[in-house]
Amino acid sequence: MTVRPSPWQQPPERPKKLAQRRAERLARRAQYWGGLLDAARQMGPQAFASTTFDRARVEIDRLPAGQQERAYEALAAAIDRIRESHAQ
């Protein structure tokens, strides 16, 4: 006769580790944005820039409020640096 331990005496078994789930979710998100950026790149520089800014806005909106403000400031500073480096 085999004695099976009670369910509460066994640790829960997860089919996938949480880190693996998170990595797969991030990979799906990167693949999604990569496809959008490739399609926008073929349409032209304006579409590519618009899609890039949309991606930045989505990522910034996922941050907590205090970090959002700093991220928008960093994005504005990056845009200013790009403008200065490409000014003629």
Backbone as numpy.savetxt, mean C-alpha at the origin, in Angstrom:
# Nx Ny Nz CAx CAy CAz Cx Cy Cz
-7.30 -47.45 23.20 -8.14 -46.27 23.20 -7.26 -45.02 23.20
-7.54 -44.11 22.29 -6.77 -42.88 22.16 -7.49 -41.75 22.87
-6.75 -41.04 23.65 -7.34 -39.91 24.37 -7.01 -38.64 23.59
-8.04 -37.95 23.19 -7.85 -36.68 22.47 -7.99 -35.53 23.46
-7.09 -34.58 23.42 -7.22 -33.43 24.33 -8.42 -32.57 23.95
-8.92 -31.86 24.90 -10.06 -30.97 24.66 -9.66 -29.83 23.73
-10.61 -29.25 23.02 -10.27 -28.16 22.10 -9.63 -26.97 22.80
-10.04 -26.67 24.02 -9.46 -25.52 24.72 -8.07 -25.79 25.24
-7.62 -27.04 25.18 -6.26 -27.38 25.61 -5.29 -27.37 24.43
-5.80 -27.15 23.24 -4.95 -27.13 22.05 -4.84 -25.69 21.54
-3.67 -25.29 21.13 -3.56 -23.95 20.54 -4.30 -23.90 19.21
-4.84 -22.75 18.84 -5.56 -22.67 17.57 -4.59 -22.87 16.41
-5.06 -23.57 15.42 -4.25 -23.79 14.23 -4.78 -22.90 13.12
-3.91 -22.07 12.62 -4.30 -21.18 11.53 -3.79 -21.75 10.23
-4.61 -21.76 9.20 -4.13 -22.28 7.92 -2.97 -21.46 7.37
-2.99 -20.15 7.64 -1.89 -19.28 7.21 -1.50 -18.39 8.38
-0.24 -18.12 8.48 0.23 -17.20 9.50 -0.27 -15.80 9.15
-0.45 -14.97 10.17 -0.94 -13.62 9.93 0.05 -12.80 9.10
1.34 -13.02 9.31 2.35 -12.31 8.52 2.25 -12.69 7.05
1.96 -13.96 6.78 1.82 -14.40 5.39 0.59 -13.78 4.76
-0.50 -13.70 5.51 -1.72 -13.05 4.99 -1.44 -11.59 4.65
-0.74 -10.91 5.56 -0.43 -9.50 5.34 0.46 -9.33 4.11
1.45 -10.19 3.97 2.35 -10.11 2.82 1.59 -10.36 1.52
0.67 -11.31 1.54 -0.12 -11.58 0.33 -1.04 -10.41 0.00
-1.60 -9.78 1.02 -2.48 -8.62 0.80 -1.67 -7.47 0.20
-0.48 -7.23 0.75 0.37 -6.17 0.22 0.81 -6.46 -1.21
1.07 -7.73 -1.51 1.45 -8.11 -2.87 0.29 -7.90 -3.84
-0.93 -8.23 -3.42 -2.10 -7.99 -4.28 -2.29 -6.51 -4.53
-2.10 -5.70 -3.48 -2.25 -4.25 -3.63 -1.19 -3.69 -4.58
0.05 -4.17 -4.44 1.12 -3.72 -5.33 0.84 -4.14 -6.78
0.33 -5.33 -6.97 0.00 -5.80 -8.32 -1.12 -4.95 -8.92
-2.11 -4.61 -8.11 -3.23 -3.79 -8.58 -2.72 -2.42 -9.04
-1.93 -1.76 -8.18 -1.44 -0.43 -8.54 -0.45 -0.51 -9.68
0.33 -1.57 -9.75 1.26 -1.73 -10.86 0.54 -1.82 -12.19
-0.57 -2.56 -12.22 -1.37 -2.65 -13.44 -1.96 -1.31 -13.83
-2.47 -0.58 -12.83 -3.02 0.75 -13.13 -1.95 1.70 -13.65
-0.77 1.65 -13.04 0.31 2.54 -13.47 0.80 2.18 -14.87
0.87 0.90 -15.20 1.27 0.50 -16.55 0.28 0.99 -17.58
-1.00 0.84 -17.28 -2.04 1.31 -18.22 -1.99 2.82 -18.36
-1.78 3.53 -17.25 -1.72 4.99 -17.30 -0.47 5.45 -18.05
0.64 4.73 -17.89 1.87 5.10 -18.59 1.67 5.03 -20.10
0.90 4.06 -20.55 0.64 3.94 -21.99 -0.27 5.06 -22.49
-1.10 5.60 -21.61 -2.01 6.68 -21.99 -1.30 8.02 -22.08
-0.23 8.18 -21.32 0.52 9.42 -21.38 0.97 9.89 -20.02
1.82 10.93 -20.00 2.38 11.40 -18.72 1.34 12.00 -17.77
0.31 12.65 -18.31 -0.72 13.23 -17.44 -1.49 12.14 -16.70
-1.87 11.10 -17.41 -2.59 9.99 -16.79 -1.71 9.28 -15.77
-0.44 9.14 -16.07 0.49 8.49 -15.15 0.64 9.32 -13.88
0.78 10.63 -14.04 0.92 11.51 -12.87 -0.35 11.48 -12.03
-1.50 11.49 -12.67 -2.77 11.46 -11.95 -2.92 10.16 -11.16
-2.59 9.04 -11.78 -2.69 7.74 -11.10 -1.71 7.66 -9.95
-0.51 8.19 -10.15 0.49 8.19 -9.08 0.01 9.00 -7.89
-0.58 10.17 -8.15 -1.09 10.98 -7.05 -2.27 10.29 -6.36
-3.12 9.63 -7.13 -4.23 8.89 -6.53 -3.71 7.81 -5.59
-2.66 7.13 -6.01 -2.08 6.08 -5.16 -1.52 6.69 -3.88
-0.83 7.80 -4.00 -0.28 8.46 -2.82 -1.40 8.88 -1.87
-2.47 9.43 -2.42 -3.59 9.88 -1.59 -4.24 8.70 -0.86
-4.41 7.57 -1.55 -5.01 6.39 -0.92 -4.13 5.89 0.22
-2.82 5.84 -0.03 -1.91 5.36 1.02 -1.88 6.32 2.20
-1.90 7.61 1.94 -1.88 8.60 3.02 -3.18 8.56 3.81
-4.30 8.35 3.14 -5.58 8.31 3.83 -5.68 7.12 4.78
-4.90 6.10 4.59 -4.91 4.93 5.49 -4.13 5.19 6.77
-3.35 6.25 6.81 -2.55 6.56 7.99 -3.39 7.22 9.08
-2.93 7.16 10.34 -3.60 7.92 11.40 -3.50 9.42 11.14
-4.34 10.20 11.79 -4.47 11.63 11.50 -3.15 12.39 11.62
-2.40 12.18 12.67 -1.14 12.91 12.84 -0.12 12.57 11.76
-0.09 11.33 11.38 0.86 10.91 10.34 0.40 11.39 8.96
-0.91 11.53 8.77 -1.42 12.03 7.49 -0.90 13.42 7.20
-0.94 14.28 8.21 -0.48 15.65 8.02 1.00 15.69 7.64
1.82 14.92 8.34 3.26 14.87 8.02 3.49 14.27 6.64
2.69 13.27 6.27 2.86 12.65 4.96 2.49 13.61 3.84
1.42 14.39 4.02 1.06 15.38 3.00 2.12 16.46 2.88
2.71 16.85 4.01 3.80 17.83 3.97 5.01 17.26 3.22
5.32 15.99 3.47 6.44 15.35 2.77 6.16 15.22 1.28
4.91 14.93 0.93 4.53 14.84 -0.48 4.65 16.19 -1.16
4.20 17.25 -0.49 4.32 18.59 -1.05 5.79 18.98 -1.22
6.63 18.61 -0.26 8.06 18.91 -0.37 8.69 18.13 -1.53
8.26 16.89 -1.72 8.79 16.10 -2.84 8.38 16.71 -4.18
7.15 17.19 -4.27 6.69 17.83 -5.51 7.48 19.11 -5.76
7.75 19.88 -4.70 8.56 21.09 -4.86 9.97 20.76 -5.34
10.58 19.69 -4.80 11.91 19.29 -5.25 11.91 18.87 -6.72
10.87 18.17 -7.12 10.77 17.77 -8.53 10.63 19.00 -9.41
9.79 19.92 -9.01 9.60 21.14 -9.79 10.90 21.92 -9.93
11.66 22.03 -8.82 12.93 22.75 -8.86 13.96 22.05 -9.72
14.00 20.72 -9.65 15.03 19.99 -10.40 14.74 19.99 -11.90
13.47 20.15 -12.29 13.14 20.12 -13.71 12.83 21.51 -14.27
13.02 22.54 -13.45 12.81 23.91 -13.96 13.94 24.27 -14.93
13.58 25.02 -15.93 14.61 25.38 -16.92 14.93 26.85 -16.86
